[in-house]
């Protein structure tokens, strides 16, 4: 039996403090044993930042649990976790823009 492939999730977090926000998200991802595929940050006119991370998570990981764990820091004021669905073409690592599982916290 082949081992299950890791799942990919997109994490979108809002923070007023870019250094604290990114450090806490990356450290939590490492502590939970997730792989980091992509990290990007954008600045908004109000001074807030949006951090987007694509993580590789264990097949048994739950998006709701992941969202709850990542949103526990005061530096994170909004969080949206979406599991990325694999395309039907069967190419590993290619993600569809359609979410397979989604969790959002205020």
Secondary structure, 3 states (H helix, E strand, C coil): CCCCCCEEEEEEEEECCHHHHHHHHHHHHHHCCCEEEEEEEEECCCCCEEEEEEEEECCCCCHHHHHHHHCCCCCCCEEEEEEEEECCCCCCCCEEEEEEEEEEEC
